[in-house]
Amino acid sequence: MPHIQGLQVLNDCEENQKLLTKLPDWITSRWNRYVTEQLDKGKDYPSFYEFASFISKEARIACNPVSSLYALKPPADIQEVCEKLQVASEPVQLKLATMVKRDSIVKSQRVQGLKIRGFYSDINIELPPAYTRDFIPLERAHIPTCQTARKWQHLANLASEMPPLMDCAVGLLRGYDCSRALAPREVIIGGDSEPYAVRTDLGWSIVGGAPQLVNASNVTGLCHRVSVKEVPAVTPSTIIKVLESDFADTKPTDSGISQEDIQFLQILNNQIRQNEQGHLEMPLPFKARPQLPNNKSLALVRLKQLKKKLDRDPKFKADYVKFMEGVLRDGDAEKAVSQPEQGSVPGIYRIKAFITPASQRK
């Protein structure tokens, strides 16, 4: 740049921002932090030389195998993995179903807030809660590499796309609940018995292609598709409920039979009867016998109004008489017990007889 004056334009902050659009988000955030620190110190916007030095340093850090690890679909130490990723973990218990045992409880660590990306990919994928174990079985010969792609003619062009086999441990168990990491973007298939390649947002992967040892007696088979269920944590309230289960009959929240319940049962036992038609009659279970008002005067007023209506309309009278005869004949009404004429006995309530003509019904 000192010898080519036209390249001095790269020192401009706007030109630097154009270059940042070509870089991954994670390195852009780090550069933003670096620029902010320089400006807070009263310095000018970093030059292109500083930018190039920064990118070179971050590239060496990203490619350093010391902090690299594989993220497979279900061995490294849990504490070691969490320290490298600088994330916190919490202990949980998982219910694991395998071919050996149906439901086995295993201790694990749950990690949240992780992001992963492919070796040659700039796409960051957020992971759902992940679980780690002290030991995750792995057959390194099953990891697809560029040599695996070169063995097959239809996959030879992918040799440059396959990441090299790194000498590092397997630290993450990527589950099947992260659909974006599993969604196929491109597929290359061969013959019926040949492996195929799948490209996801994490890069290319080859399914199959491992040496077929048909006659060997020490064939190793691994299946990392597991189904786990997190066991709820034992809380103090759960322990209290278990301890109180021995005294379930004497819990203070349980209510026994009240006096009103006893009174209700006595009324039903003493007053339920079977009538002549074979039907069961049950009394109304009043807490206290209601004192109905004496409405004799109102009933007489209604009776006089009904008599006037019957005298004015002979057809209405005939329909009314026919209806009442049917009610009495069918047993839907019965003659009341004779009471004193004054009607002063408590509990007397006369029904105000009336009928609506058919022409007025809706």
C-alpha positions in Angstrom: 0.0 0.0 0.0 2.8 2.6 0.7 3.9 2.2 -3.0 0.4 2.3 -4.5 -1.4 5.5 -3.5 -4.7 4.3 -4.9 -5.0 1.6 -2.2 -5.0 4.2 0.5 -8.8 4.3 0.0 -9.0 1.1 2.0 -8.1 3.0 5.1 -11.5 4.7 5.0 -14.0 3.5 7.5 -16.8 3.2 4.8 -14.6 1.0 2.7 -13.8 -1.1 5.7 -17.5 -1.6 6.3 -17.9 -2.9 2.8 -15.2 -5.5 3.5 -17.0 -6.6 6.7 -20.1 -7.6 4.8 -18.0 -10.4 3.2 -17.0 -11.8 6.6 -18.8 -14.0 9.1 -20.8 -12.4 11.9 -18.7 -13.8 14.7 -15.5 -12.1 13.4 -17.4 -8.9 12.6 -18.5 -8.6 16.2 -14.9 -9.1 17.4 -13.7 -6.4 15.0 -16.4 -4.0 16.2 -15.2 -4.5 19.8 -11.6 -3.8 18.7 -12.6 -0.6 16.9 -14.7 0.6 19.8 -11.7 0.1 22.2 -9.4 2.1 19.9 -11.9 5.0 19.6 -12.5 5.1 23.3 -8.7 5.6 23.7 -8.9 8.7 21.5 -7.2 7.0 18.5 -8.3 7.2 14.9 -10.2 4.5 13.1 -7.9 1.5 12.5 -6.1 1.4 9.2 -6.3 -1.3 6.7 -2.9 -2.7 7.9 -4.4 -3.1 11.4 -7.5 -4.7 9.9 -5.4 -7.2 7.9 -3.3 -8.1 11.0 -6.5 -8.5 13.1 -8.0 -10.9 10.5 -4.8 -12.9 10.3 -4.7 -13.3 14.0 -8.3 -14.4 14.3 -7.8 -16.9 11.4 -5.0 -18.5 13.3 -7.1 -18.7 16.5 -10.1 -20.2 14.6 -7.9 -22.8 12.9 -6.0 -23.7 16.1 -6.8 -27.5 16.7 -6.3 -27.0 20.4 -9.8 -25.6 20.8 -11.4 -27.5 17.9 -13.8 -30.4 18.5 -16.2 -32.6 16.5 -20.0 -32.1 16.8 -21.5 -35.5 15.9 -24.9 -37.0 16.2 -24.3 -38.8 19.5 -14.9 -38.7 24.0 -14.1 -35.8 26.0 -14.5 -34.9 29.6 -17.6 -32.8 30.3 -15.7 -30.1 32.3 -13.1 -29.8 29.6 -15.6 -29.3 26.9 -17.5 -26.7 28.8 -14.3 -24.8 29.7 -13.2 -24.7 26.0 -16.6 -23.5 24.9 -16.8 -21.0 27.9 -20.4 -22.1 28.8 -22.0 -23.0 32.0 -23.7 -26.4 32.5 -26.1 -27.8 35.0 -26.5 -31.4 36.2 -29.5 -33.3 35.1 -30.7 -36.9 35.0 -31.8 -38.6 31.7 -33.9 -41.6 31.1 -32.2 -43.5 28.3 -33.6 -46.4 26.3 -31.1 -48.7 24.6 -31.0 -52.2 23.2 -29.4 -53.4 26.5 -31.8 -51.8 28.9 -35.2 -50.2 28.4 -35.1 -47.4 30.9 -31.8 -46.5 32.5 -31.2 -43.3 34.5 -27.8 -41.7 33.6 -26.2 -38.5 35.0 -25.5 -35.8 32.4 -24.9 -32.1 32.0 -27.2 -29.8 30.1 -25.7 -26.9 28.1 -27.7 -24.1 26.6 -27.0 -21.2 24.3 -24.6 -22.9 21.9 -24.0 -22.0 18.3 -22.2 -24.2 15.7 -21.0 -23.8 12.2 -19.4 -26.0 9.6 -15.6 -26.1 9.0 -16.0 -24.3 5.7 -19.3 -22.6 6.5 -20.1 -19.1 7.7 -23.6 -19.9 8.9 -24.2 -20.0 12.6 -26.9 -22.4 13.9 -28.3 -22.0 17.4 -28.6 -25.4 19.1 -31.4 -26.4 21.5 -30.4 -27.6 25.0 -27.6 -30.1 24.5 -26.5 -32.9 26.8 -23.0 -34.1 27.5 -21.5 -37.2 28.9 -18.1 -38.2 30.2 -17.9 -40.9 27.5 -19.4 -40.8 24.0 -18.3 -43.8 21.9 -16.8 -43.0 18.5 -15.2 -45.0 15.7 -12.8 -42.6 14.0 -12.7 -44.7 10.9 -16.3 -43.8 10.3 -15.6 -40.1 10.0 -15.9 -39.1 6.3 -12.8 -37.3 4.9 -11.5 -36.3 1.5 -10.0 -39.7 1.1 -13.5 -41.2 1.5 -14.8 -39.0 -1.3 -11.9 -39.9 -3.7 -12.7 -43.6 -3.4 -16.0 -43.1 -5.3 -16.3 -41.6 -8.7 -19.6 -39.8 -8.2 -18.1 -38.1 -5.0 -14.6 -37.3 -6.2 -15.5 -33.7 -6.8 -16.3 -33.3 -3.1 -12.8 -34.1 -1.9 -11.9 -30.4 -1.6 -15.2 -29.7 0.3 -14.5 -32.3 3.0 -12.7 -31.0 6.1 -9.5 -32.7 7.1 -9.5 -35.3 9.9 -8.4 -33.4 13.0 -6.7 -35.0 16.0 -9.2 -33.8 18.6 -11.9 -35.3 20.7 -15.6 -35.5 20.2 -17.2 -33.0 22.5 -20.8 -32.4 21.4 -23.7 -34.7 20.8 -25.9 -33.1 18.2 -29.4 -34.3 18.5 -32.2 -34.8 16.0 -34.3 -31.9 17.4 -32.3 -29.3 15.5 -34.0 -29.5 12.1 -32.0 -26.7 10.5 -28.7 -28.6 11.0 -30.2 -31.7 9.4 -32.1 -30.1 6.5 -30.6 -31.3 3.2 -29.7 -28.5 0.8 -28.2 -30.8 -1.9 -27.8 -34.6 -2.3 -25.5 -36.6 -4.6 -26.4 -40.3 -4.9 -24.7 -43.2 -6.7 -25.6 -46.8 -7.2 -27.9 -48.8 -4.9 -25.0 -50.1 -2.7 -22.8 -46.9 -3.0 -22.6 -44.1 -0.4 -24.3 -40.8 -1.0 -23.4 -37.2 0.0 -25.6 -34.7 1.7 -25.0 -30.9 2.0 -26.5 -29.1 4.9 -25.8 -25.6 6.3 -22.9 -27.2 8.1 -21.2 -28.5 4.9 -20.9 -31.8 3.1 -21.2 -35.2 4.7 -20.9 -38.7 3.3 -23.3 -41.4 4.5 -21.9 -44.9 4.0 -18.5 -45.6 2.4 -17.1 -47.4 5.4 -15.1 -50.6 4.7 -17.5 -53.6 4.5 -16.0 -56.4 6.6 -18.6 -59.1 5.9 -16.5 -62.1 7.1 -14.8 -60.3 10.0 -15.7 -61.3 13.6 -14.8 -57.9 15.2 -17.2 -55.6 13.2 -18.0 -52.5 15.2 -21.4 -50.9 14.8 -22.4 -47.6 16.4 -25.8 -45.9 16.4 -25.8 -42.4 17.7 -29.6 -41.9 17.3 -30.8 -41.9 20.8 -34.0 -40.9 22.5 -33.7 -39.4 25.9 -36.2 -37.9 28.4 -35.1 -35.5 31.1 -36.2 -36.7 34.5 -37.8 -33.9 36.5 -35.6 -32.6 39.3 -36.6 -33.6 42.9 -37.8 -30.5 44.6 -38.4 -30.0 48.4 -42.2 -29.9 47.7 -42.0 -33.4 46.1 -40.2 -34.8 49.1 -42.8 -33.3 51.5 -45.6 -34.9 49.4 -43.9 -38.3 49.6 -43.5 -38.0 53.4 -47.1 -36.9 53.8 -48.4 -39.8 51.8 -48.1 -42.0 54.9 -50.7 -39.8 56.6 -53.1 -39.3 53.8 -56.2 -40.1 56.0 -55.4 -37.3 58.4 -54.5 -34.5 56.0 -56.0 -31.2 57.3 -57.2 -30.2 53.8 -59.5 -33.2 53.6 -63.1 -32.4 54.7 -65.3 -35.1 56.3 -69.0 -35.6 56.2 -70.8 -32.5 57.4 -74.1 -32.4 59.4 -75.9 -31.2 56.3 -74.7 -34.3 54.4 -76.0 -36.5 57.2 -79.4 -34.7 57.2 -79.6 -35.1 53.4 -79.0 -38.8 53.6 -81.6 -39.2 56.3 -84.2 -37.4 54.2 -83.6 -39.7 51.3 -83.6 -42.9 53.4 -86.8 -42.0 55.1 -88.9 -40.3 52.4 -88.1 -42.0 49.1 -91.0 -44.2 48.1 -92.4 -46.0 45.1 -95.8 -44.8 43.8 -98.6 -46.9 42.3 -97.1 -46.6 38.8 -93.8 -48.1 40.0 -91.9 -44.8 39.9 -89.6 -43.7 42.6 -90.5 -40.4 44.3 -87.9 -38.4 46.1 -88.7 -35.4 48.3 -87.1 -32.0 47.7 -84.0 -32.0 50.1 -84.6 -28.6 51.8 -82.3 -27.6 54.6 -85.3 -26.0 56.3 -88.9 -26.4 55.2 -89.8 -23.2 53.3 -92.8 -21.1 54.5 -94.8 -20.3 51.4 -96.9 -17.1 51.4 -100.7 -17.4 51.5 -101.7 -16.2 48.0 -105.5 -17.1 48.2 -106.5 -13.5 47.2 -104.3 -13.5 44.1 -105.5 -17.0 43.1 -109.2 -15.8 43.4 -108.4 -12.8 41.1 -106.9 -15.1 38.5 -109.8 -17.5 38.8 -112.3 -14.7 38.1 -110.4 -13.5 35.1 -110.3 -17.1 33.8 -114.1 -17.4 34.3 -114.7 -14.2 32.3 -112.5 -15.5 29.5 -114.3 -18.8 29.4 -117.7 -17.1 29.2 -116.6 -14.9 26.3 -115.1 -17.6 24.2 -117.0 -20.9 24.0 -114.3 -22.6 21.9 -111.6 -21.6 24.4 -113.8 -23.0 27.2 -114.2 -26.3 25.3 -110.4 -26.6 24.8 -109.7 -25.7 28.4 -112.1 -28.3 29.7 -110.7 -30.9 27.4 -107.1 -30.1 28.5 -107.9 -30.2 32.2 -109.8 -33.5 31.8 -106.7 -35.0 30.1 -104.5 -33.7 32.9 -106.7 -35.3 35.6 -107.1 -38.5 33.6 -103.4 -39.0 33.1 -102.6 -38.4 36.8 -100.6 -35.3 36.1 -102.7 -33.4 38.7 -104.6 -34.5 41.8 -107.1 -33.0 44.2 -105.6 -30.9 47.0 -106.2 -31.8 50.6 -108.9 -29.7 52.0 -107.7 -26.8 54.2 -109.4 -24.3 56.3 -111.2 -21.6 54.3 -109.1 -18.8 55.8 -105.9 -20.4 54.3 -103.8 -19.4 57.3 -102.0 -22.7 57.6 -98.3 -22.2 56.7 -97.1 -23.9 53.5 -100.2 -23.2 51.4 -99.5 -21.9 47.9 -102.2 -22.1 45.3 -101.3 -22.5 41.7 -102.9 -19.8 39.5 -104.7 -21.8 36.8 -104.5 -20.3 33.3 -104.2 -21.5 29.7 -103.0 -19.8 26.5 -105.2 -20.3 23.4 -103.6 -22.0 20.5 -104.0 -18.9 18.3 -101.8 -16.9 20.7 -99.0 -19.5 21.0 -95.7 -18.8 19.1 
